[in-house]
Structures are given as structure tokens and as C-alpha cells.
Amino acid sequence: MEEIGIVKEIIGSKAIVVVQRQSGCDSCPGGSICKLAGNEAEIETINEVRAKVGDCVRVVLKPYAYLKGTIFVYGVPTVMLVVGAIFGKEYLSKFLPAVDSDIVSALCGFGFFAIGLIFLKILAKRYIKKSKLKVLRIKCFMILVINLLI
């Protein structure tokens, strides 16, 4: 993702950048990074170029960050559900012969799924800190206007 916006606020080494809201913003996996407001989105970024309030900047998030996020959000819970179902059917049902093995499989699968979601929540806190957007360079205001008109 690459956006051009204007620095709204500086907080320590971070900058809040206001960018034009895109059509894909509603379904974006980086929802925790942006705050949507009307036709604009506020993005919290790392201010490596020491931009000041009012500066026009280019903000970049590397593409592999989206792929990692998608794998974590969809892959981890799905794998945990399947592993839990197999574990329940093959191993746990032997210890509970009075209960139908399909019920044990389903309960174990959903249990593992819940554990996967908890694991994902813990992992997401660490991941979000590492995958912050970065301000790469300061651009002049005229370039921003030309880019918005094209």
C-alpha cells in the first residue's frame, strides 16, 4: 500500500497522516492501523524523515505485510479447527466411548479453533508493532494536488 497524505499531528517519533479514503478501505486487513472518518483515513506512521505538521508525505506499507496478515487471520484458525477435529476424532474419542465420536470431534475442533483465535490475538499485538507504516519522503503540495486530479 502506498498513499500520499498530509501530516496532521506529530506524537514523538510517530506521525498521524491524513489520506484520501480508498474504495478498498472497508475490507482492508490493516484496519487497526487506520482510523476511518468520512472521506478521509488517519494513518499512524513512523516518522523516519522527520516530517512536520502540514507536510505532504508518501506513506508505504510493504505488500508482504498484507499477505502475512491474511495468512494469520484465515490460516491459523482454519488449521487449528482441522487439527482439533482430527485430534478429537482419532484420539480423544477413544477416551470417551459413551459419546459419539463426531460430537467429540466437533467440540474438540471448536475448542482448538478458540485457542487459535486467542493465540492470534496475542500474536497480533506483537505483529502490529513490527509492521507499522513508514513515512518515506516529504513531497511538495503541488505533486499531491496533481496526483489527486489524475
N, C-alpha and C positions, 0 to 999 in steps of 0.2 A: 504494500500500500504506500502510495506517495501522495501527499497532499500539500497544498500551498495555503498558508493562512497568516493571520496577524496575531502577534503575541499580545495577550490580554493582561497577563499577570505573571510576575516572577516570584517564585517561592524557593529560596535557597538556590540549589543547583537545578531546579525544575522550572519549566515554563508552561503556562496554560496558553494553548494556541487555539484560536477560533478559526474553523474551516467551514467551507460550504458543505452542507449535508448532501450526501450522495444517495442514489436510489437503493444501493445495497446496504445502507446503514442499519436498517431494521433487522436484517438477517445476519449481520456481521458477528463472527465469534469473538471479536475483541470488544464486546460490549462493556467490559469492566474498565477499559481504557478511556472510552469516550463518554461524554455526557451530552445527550441529545436535547436540543432546545429549539423548537420551531424549524427554521430552515438552516440552522447552524449546528455545529457539533464542537464541543470543547474537548480538546485532547491534552492530556497531561504528558509532557515530554521531558527528556533530559536535555538541558540547555548546554550542549558542548561548545557552541560557538559564542556564548555569552551575549545572546540577543537581548534587546531591551524592549520594554513595553512599547507597542506601536510598530515594531519592526515586522516586515514581511519576511516569512521564512518558509523553507521547504522541510516537511516532516516525513520521515521514511521509517517504515516497519518492514523488515526483510520478509520475503514471501514464505520462507520455510517456517516462520513463526505461525502462520495460518495452518500449515499442514500439521505441525506438531499439535496445535490446539485441537484440530479436528480429530486427530488420532486419539488424543487423550479423552476428549468429550464423548466420542462414539465408541472407540475401540476398547478402552479399559472396562467400562460396564458390560459391554457385549461379551467379551472374553470371560469376565467373571461370572456372568449368567450361565454361559455354556459349561464352564469348568464346574460350577456349583451343581448344575443339573446332572452332569456325568458323575460327579463325586457322590451325590445323593442316590442316584440310581444304582451305581456299581458297588459302593462301599457302605454307605450309611443304611441302606435298605436291608442289609444282612443283619444289622444290629436291632432292627425294628421289624421283625417278621409279621407282626399283627397288623401293621399299617401297609396300605397299598404302596408299592414301590414308585408309582407315578406321582403320588401325593408327596412322598418323601423327596423325590427328585425336584418337583416344582418348588416346594418350601426351601430346600437347600439352594436351588438356583436363585430364588429371590433373595435369600439371605446373603449369598455371595455377591449378588448384584448390589445390595445395600452397602455391604462392606466396600465394594468397588467405588461407589459414589462417595463414601466417607474418605477413602484413600484419595480419590480425585480432588475432593475439596481441600485436603491438606496439601497435596501436590500443586494445586492451582495457586495457592498463596505464594509458594516458592517460585513457581514458573513466571507469574506476573511480574515479580520483582526483576527477573532477568531479561524479560522481553519487552522492556519499555521502548516506546518510540523515541527517536533522537532527532533533534534539530540539526540538520546537516549544513545549511548555509543560509545566510541572510540574502534576500533578494530585494530588488527595488520595487516600489509600489506600482510603477508602470507595467512591469512584467506581470504582476498579479492581475491587473485590470485587463491586459491583453489576453491572458490565459483564461479568464472568466468569460470573455466575449467570444472566444473561439469555440 
